[in-house]
Amino acid sequence: MITEFRQAVLPKEVRSLAAFDRKVFSAADVFPPSYWKQCEAWWMLIDRRKAGCCAFQRDTDFTEDLTFTDNPKSKGTLYIATTGLLPKYQGQGFGALLKAWEVAYARRHGFRRIVTNTRKKNVRMIELNRQFGFMIVRTTPRYYAEPTDATVVMELLLKKS
Ligand SMILES: CC(C)(COP(=O)(O)OP(=O)(O)OC[C@H]1O[C@@H](n2cnc3c(N)ncnc32)[C@H](O)[C@@H]1OP(=O)(O)O)[C@@H](O)C(=O)NCCC(=O)NCCS
Protein backbone atom coordinates (compact mmCIF):
# COMPACT_ATOMS: atom_id res chain seq x y z
CA MET A 1 0.00 0.00 0.00
CA ILE A 2 1.43 3.40 -0.99
CA THR A 3 0.32 6.50 0.93
CA GLU A 4 1.21 9.93 -0.45
CA PHE A 5 0.29 13.53 0.31
CA ARG A 6 -0.03 15.96 -2.58
CA GLN A 7 -0.84 19.64 -2.40
CA ALA A 8 -3.97 20.53 -4.35
CA VAL A 9 -3.39 23.05 -7.11
CA LEU A 10 -5.63 26.04 -6.49
CA PRO A 11 -7.78 27.44 -7.96
CA LYS A 12 -7.58 24.69 -10.64
CA GLU A 13 -8.72 21.90 -8.27
CA VAL A 14 -11.54 23.74 -6.48
CA ARG A 15 -14.22 21.70 -8.25
CA SER A 16 -12.50 18.46 -7.41
CA LEU A 17 -12.11 19.50 -3.75
CA ALA A 18 -15.77 20.56 -3.58
CA ALA A 19 -16.89 17.24 -5.11
CA PHE A 20 -14.77 15.33 -2.60
CA ASP A 21 -16.15 17.47 0.27
CA ARG A 22 -19.73 16.58 -0.74
CA LYS A 23 -18.90 12.87 -0.48
CA VAL A 24 -17.51 13.29 3.05
CA PHE A 25 -19.72 15.94 4.69
CA SER A 26 -23.42 16.73 4.81
CA ALA A 27 -24.62 19.58 2.58
CA ALA A 28 -24.72 22.07 5.47
CA ASP A 29 -21.04 21.52 6.26
CA VAL A 30 -19.39 21.72 2.82
CA PHE A 31 -17.13 24.69 2.08
CA PRO A 32 -18.14 27.21 -0.57
CA PRO A 33 -15.66 27.40 -3.50
CA SER A 34 -14.57 30.87 -2.34
CA TYR A 35 -13.33 29.40 0.95
CA TRP A 36 -11.27 26.66 -0.71
CA LYS A 37 -9.41 29.43 -2.55
CA GLN A 38 -8.30 30.91 0.80
CA CYS A 39 -6.87 27.57 1.97
CA GLU A 40 -3.85 25.42 1.33
CA ALA A 41 -5.38 22.02 0.62
CA TRP A 42 -3.71 18.59 0.58
CA TRP A 43 -4.86 15.27 -0.81
CA MET A 44 -4.10 12.01 0.94
CA LEU A 45 -3.64 9.38 -1.77
CA ILE A 46 -3.80 5.68 -1.06
CA ASP A 47 -2.50 3.58 -3.93
CA ARG A 48 -2.79 6.69 -6.10
CA ARG A 49 -6.51 7.21 -5.30
CA LYS A 50 -7.88 10.23 -3.45
CA ALA A 51 -8.81 8.89 -0.01
CA GLY A 52 -8.59 11.93 2.22
CA CYS A 53 -8.19 15.65 2.21
CA CYS A 54 -7.24 18.35 4.68
CA ALA A 55 -7.02 22.12 4.39
CA PHE A 56 -5.07 24.70 6.32
CA GLN A 57 -4.97 28.42 6.80
CA ARG A 58 -1.42 29.32 7.70
CA ASP A 59 -0.65 31.92 10.36
CA THR A 60 -4.34 32.12 11.16
CA ASP A 61 -6.33 31.65 14.36
CA PHE A 62 -9.90 30.36 14.51
CA THR A 63 -12.23 32.93 16.10
CA GLU A 64 -15.09 32.95 13.60
CA ASP A 65 -17.36 31.28 16.18
CA LEU A 66 -16.95 34.32 18.44
CA THR A 67 -16.70 37.22 16.00
CA PHE A 68 -18.68 36.03 12.91
CA THR A 69 -15.98 37.67 10.79
CA ASP A 70 -13.02 36.21 8.92
CA ASN A 71 -10.42 34.47 11.04
CA PRO A 72 -7.60 36.83 12.06
CA LYS A 73 -3.95 36.46 11.16
CA SER A 74 -1.90 34.95 13.98
CA LYS A 75 1.76 34.29 13.28
CA GLY A 76 2.84 30.78 14.27
CA THR A 77 -0.66 29.28 14.37
CA LEU A 78 -1.84 26.73 11.82
CA TYR A 79 -5.60 26.49 11.49
CA ILE A 80 -6.75 23.07 10.27
CA ALA A 81 -10.04 23.95 8.62
CA THR A 82 -10.99 20.43 7.55
CA THR A 83 -9.87 16.82 7.79
CA GLY A 84 -11.88 14.17 6.01
CA LEU A 85 -11.75 10.71 4.52
CA LEU A 86 -14.10 9.11 2.02
CA PRO A 87 -16.48 6.76 3.89
CA LYS A 88 -14.81 3.61 2.52
CA TYR A 89 -11.49 4.63 4.08
CA GLN A 90 -12.89 5.53 7.51
CA GLY A 91 -12.43 3.45 10.65
CA GLN A 92 -9.22 1.71 9.52
CA GLY A 93 -6.60 3.97 11.07
CA PHE A 94 -6.19 6.31 8.08
CA GLY A 95 -7.61 9.20 10.13
CA ALA A 96 -4.79 8.74 12.61
CA LEU A 97 -2.30 8.68 9.74
CA LEU A 98 -3.70 11.90 8.30
CA LYS A 99 -3.68 13.57 11.73
CA ALA A 100 -0.07 12.49 12.32
CA TRP A 101 0.86 13.99 8.95
CA GLU A 102 -0.91 17.28 9.82
CA VAL A 103 1.02 17.55 13.09
CA ALA A 104 4.29 16.69 11.32
CA TYR A 105 3.51 19.33 8.67
CA ALA A 106 3.02 21.95 11.40
CA ARG A 107 6.29 21.05 13.13
CA ARG A 108 8.20 20.91 9.86
CA HIS A 109 7.01 24.41 8.94
CA GLY A 110 7.82 25.88 12.34
CA PHE A 111 4.30 26.45 13.66
CA ARG A 112 4.03 26.78 17.43
CA ARG A 113 0.34 26.04 17.71
CA ILE A 114 -2.38 24.17 15.80
CA VAL A 115 -6.04 25.12 16.17
CA THR A 116 -9.00 23.22 14.76
CA ASN A 117 -12.73 22.88 15.32
CA THR A 118 -15.43 20.31 14.79
CA ARG A 119 -19.04 19.52 15.62
CA LYS A 120 -19.63 18.59 19.26
CA LYS A 121 -21.42 15.48 17.97
CA ASN A 122 -18.27 14.40 16.12
CA VAL A 123 -16.89 12.24 18.93
CA ARG A 124 -14.61 10.41 16.51
CA MET A 125 -12.79 13.59 15.45
CA ILE A 126 -12.63 14.94 19.00
CA GLU A 127 -11.18 11.66 20.30
CA LEU A 128 -8.71 11.49 17.44
CA ASN A 129 -7.51 15.02 18.23
CA ARG A 130 -7.22 14.12 21.92
CA GLN A 131 -5.05 11.12 21.05
CA PHE A 132 -2.59 13.54 19.47
CA GLY A 133 -2.56 15.81 22.52
CA PHE A 134 -5.08 18.44 21.44
CA MET A 135 -6.98 20.09 24.30
CA ILE A 136 -10.43 21.65 24.18
CA VAL A 137 -10.21 25.47 24.32
CA ARG A 138 -13.92 26.24 24.24
CA THR A 139 -17.28 24.98 23.05
CA THR A 140 -19.43 27.53 21.27
CA PRO A 141 -23.14 26.69 21.06
CA ARG A 142 -25.21 26.81 17.87
CA TYR A 143 -22.26 27.34 15.51
CA TYR A 144 -23.52 24.72 13.04
CA ALA A 145 -26.88 24.39 11.34
CA GLU A 146 -28.75 21.35 9.98
CA PRO A 147 -28.59 19.94 12.57
CA THR A 148 -27.88 22.68 15.07
CA ASP A 149 -24.73 21.87 17.00
CA ALA A 150 -21.97 23.49 19.01
CA THR A 151 -18.42 23.76 17.72
CA VAL A 152 -15.62 22.35 19.82
CA VAL A 153 -12.41 24.34 19.36
CA MET A 154 -9.21 22.42 20.11
CA GLU A 155 -5.55 23.39 20.14
CA LEU A 156 -2.19 21.67 20.25
CA LEU A 157 0.80 23.63 21.51
CA LEU A 158 4.00 22.49 19.81
CA LYS A 159 7.33 22.54 21.54
CA LYS A 160 10.30 24.04 19.77
CA SER A 161 12.64 21.26 18.55
C1 LIG B 1 -12.97 11.85 11.55
C2 LIG B 1 -12.15 10.95 10.64
C3 LIG B 1 -11.07 11.75 9.91
C4 LIG B 1 -11.44 9.89 11.53
O1 LIG B 1 -10.73 9.02 10.73
P1 LIG B 1 -10.90 7.43 10.83
O2 LIG B 1 -9.97 6.80 9.89
O3 LIG B 1 -12.35 7.12 10.65
O4 LIG B 1 -10.47 7.18 12.30
P2 LIG B 1 -9.44 6.10 12.75
O5 LIG B 1 -9.86 4.74 12.27
O6 LIG B 1 -8.06 6.53 12.40
O7 LIG B 1 -9.66 6.18 14.32
C5 LIG B 1 -9.01 7.19 15.03
C6 LIG B 1 -9.51 7.30 16.45
O8 LIG B 1 -10.80 7.91 16.46
C7 LIG B 1 -11.48 7.46 17.63
N1 LIG B 1 -12.74 6.86 17.25
C8 LIG B 1 -13.05 6.20 16.15
N2 LIG B 1 -14.34 5.86 16.14
C9 LIG B 1 -14.85 6.32 17.28
C10 LIG B 1 -16.16 6.29 17.87
N3 LIG B 1 -17.17 5.72 17.24
N4 LIG B 1 -16.30 6.86 19.08
C11 LIG B 1 -15.28 7.46 19.71
N5 LIG B 1 -14.05 7.52 19.19
C12 LIG B 1 -13.84 6.96 18.01
C13 LIG B 1 -10.63 6.49 18.32
O9 LIG B 1 -9.86 7.18 19.30
C14 LIG B 1 -9.72 6.01 17.21
O10 LIG B 1 -8.51 5.53 17.66
P3 LIG B 1 -8.35 3.97 18.09
O11 LIG B 1 -8.83 3.17 16.93
O12 LIG B 1 -6.89 3.86 18.36
O13 LIG B 1 -9.21 3.80 19.30
C15 LIG B 1 -13.02 10.20 9.61
O14 LIG B 1 -13.93 9.35 10.27
C16 LIG B 1 -13.81 11.15 8.71
O15 LIG B 1 -13.27 11.58 7.69
N6 LIG B 1 -15.06 11.46 9.05
C17 LIG B 1 -15.90 12.32 8.23
C18 LIG B 1 -15.36 13.71 8.16
C19 LIG B 1 -15.28 14.37 9.50
O16 LIG B 1 -16.16 14.23 10.33
N7 LIG B 1 -14.21 15.15 9.68
C20 LIG B 1 -13.97 15.93 10.89
C21 LIG B 1 -14.52 17.30 10.82
S1 LIG B 1 -13.31 18.46 10.31
The ligand as a Tripos MOL2 file, in Angstrom:
@<TRIPOS>MOLECULE
LIG
   48    50     1     0     0
SMALL
NO_CHARGES

@<TRIPOS>ATOM
      1 C1        -12.9650   11.8480   11.5540 C.3       1 LIG1
      2 C2        -12.1450   10.9520   10.6420 C.3       1 LIG1
      3 C3        -11.0700   11.7500    9.9100 C.3       1 LIG1
      4 C4        -11.4400    9.8900   11.5280 C.3       1 LIG1
      5 O1        -10.7270    9.0160   10.7270 O.3       1 LIG1
      6 P1        -10.9040    7.4350   10.8330 P.3       1 LIG1
      7 O2         -9.9690    6.7990    9.8850 O.co2     1 LIG1
      8 O3        -12.3510    7.1250   10.6480 O.co2     1 LIG1
      9 O4        -10.4690    7.1780   12.2970 O.3       1 LIG1
     10 P2         -9.4420    6.1040   12.7540 P.3       1 LIG1
     11 O5         -9.8570    4.7400   12.2740 O.co2     1 LIG1
     12 O6         -8.0570    6.5300   12.4040 O.co2     1 LIG1
     13 O7         -9.6650    6.1790   14.3230 O.3       1 LIG1
     14 C5         -9.0060    7.1880   15.0340 C.3       1 LIG1
     15 C6         -9.5060    7.2960   16.4520 C.3       1 LIG1
     16 O8        -10.7960    7.9070   16.4580 O.3       1 LIG1
     17 C7        -11.4760    7.4640   17.6270 C.3       1 LIG1
     18 N1        -12.7370    6.8620   17.2550 N.ar      1 LIG1
     19 C8        -13.0450    6.2050   16.1460 C.ar      1 LIG1
     20 N2        -14.3380    5.8640   16.1380 N.ar      1 LIG1
     21 C9        -14.8500    6.3240   17.2830 C.ar      1 LIG1
     22 C10       -16.1550    6.2870   17.8740 C.ar      1 LIG1
     23 N3        -17.1710    5.7180   17.2430 N.pl3     1 LIG1
     24 N4        -16.3030    6.8610   19.0770 N.ar      1 LIG1
     25 C11       -15.2760    7.4610   19.7080 C.ar      1 LIG1
     26 N5        -14.0460    7.5180   19.1910 N.ar      1 LIG1
     27 C12       -13.8400    6.9600   18.0090 C.ar      1 LIG1
     28 C13       -10.6280    6.4860   18.3190 C.3       1 LIG1
     29 O9         -9.8570    7.1800   19.2990 O.3       1 LIG1
     30 C14        -9.7230    6.0100   17.2090 C.3       1 LIG1
     31 O10        -8.5100    5.5330   17.6560 O.3       1 LIG1
     32 P3         -8.3470    3.9710   18.0940 P.3       1 LIG1
     33 O11        -8.8270    3.1660   16.9280 O.co2     1 LIG1
     34 O12        -6.8910    3.8600   18.3640 O.co2     1 LIG1
     35 O13        -9.2080    3.8040   19.2990 O.co2     1 LIG1
     36 C15       -13.0230   10.2040    9.6050 C.3       1 LIG1
     37 O14       -13.9310    9.3460   10.2670 O.3       1 LIG1
     38 C16       -13.8070   11.1510    8.7090 C.2       1 LIG1
     39 O15       -13.2730   11.5780    7.6940 O.2       1 LIG1
     40 N6        -15.0550   11.4600    9.0490 N.am      1 LIG1
     41 C17       -15.8960   12.3230    8.2290 C.3       1 LIG1
     42 C18       -15.3650   13.7120    8.1550 C.3       1 LIG1
     43 C19       -15.2830   14.3740    9.5000 C.2       1 LIG1
     44 O16       -16.1590   14.2260   10.3350 O.2       1 LIG1
     45 N7        -14.2110   15.1530    9.6790 N.am      1 LIG1
     46 C20       -13.9700   15.9310   10.8870 C.3       1 LIG1
     47 C21       -14.5240   17.2960   10.8240 C.3       1 LIG1
     48 S1        -13.3080   18.4650   10.3100 S.3       1 LIG1
@<TRIPOS>BOND
     1     1     2 1
     2     2     3 1
     3     2     4 1
     4     2    36 1
     5     4     5 1
     6     5     6 1
     7     6     7 2
     8     6     8 1
     9     6     9 1
    10     9    10 1
    11    10    11 2
    12    10    12 1
    13    10    13 1
    14    13    14 1
    15    14    15 1
    16    15    16 1
    17    15    30 1
    18    16    17 1
    19    17    18 1
    20    17    28 1
    21    18    19 ar
    22    18    27 ar
    23    19    20 ar
    24    20    21 ar
    25    21    22 ar
    26    21    27 ar
    27    22    23 1
    28    22    24 ar
    29    24    25 ar
    30    25    26 ar
    31    26    27 ar
    32    28    29 1
    33    28    30 1
    34    30    31 1
    35    31    32 1
    36    32    33 2
    37    32    34 1
    38    32    35 1
    39    36    37 1
    40    36    38 1
    41    38    39 2
    42    38    40 1
    43    40    41 1
    44    41    42 1
    45    42    43 1
    46    43    44 2
    47    43    45 1
    48    45    46 1
    49    46    47 1
    50    47    48 1
@<TRIPOS>SUBSTRUCTURE
     1 LIG1         1 GROUP 0 **** ****
